[in-house]
Amino acid sequence: MDPNQVAGMAVIFGAYSLMLYLLYRSNKIIAEIKRRRLVEKRRYAKKKIAHVLEVHRATRHRRQ
């Protein structure tokens, strides 16, 4: 193999390695975003349920 072929292979393997690394990082970032959205949805649902229960408790005497 001459030096040009070695350099070409190094560039190809380097680019492929970089692509795999970037794919790994982007998947990790996407998973973190999904996790945060799920946490926010749960937090919102808990607040909403707590609010509904509080209103229910506060207005119970009016219905009786």
ChimeraX attribute file (.defattr): number of C-alpha atoms within 10 A of each C-alpha:
attribute: neighborCount
match mode: 1-to-1
recipient: residues
	/A:1	5
	/A:2	6
	/A:3	8
	/A:4	9
	/A:5	10
	/A:6	11
	/A:7	11
	/A:8	11
	/A:9	12
	/A:10	12
	/A:11	12
	/A:12	12
	/A:13	12
	/A:14	12
	/A:15	12
	/A:16	12
	/A:17	12
	/A:18	12
	/A:19	12
	/A:20	12
	/A:21	12
	/A:22	12
	/A:23	12
	/A:24	11
	/A:25	12
	/A:26	12
	/A:27	12
	/A:28	12
	/A:29	12
	/A:30	11
	/A:31	12
	/A:32	12
	/A:33	12
	/A:34	12
	/A:35	12
	/A:36	12
	/A:37	12
	/A:38	12
	/A:39	12
	/A:40	12
	/A:41	12
	/A:42	12
	/A:43	12
	/A:44	12
	/A:45	12
	/A:46	12
	/A:47	12
	/A:48	12
	/A:49	12
	/A:50	12
	/A:51	12
	/A:52	12
	/A:53	12
	/A:54	12
	/A:55	11
	/A:56	12
	/A:57	10
	/A:58	10
	/A:59	11
	/A:60	10
	/A:61	8
	/A:62	6
	/A:63	6
	/A:64	5
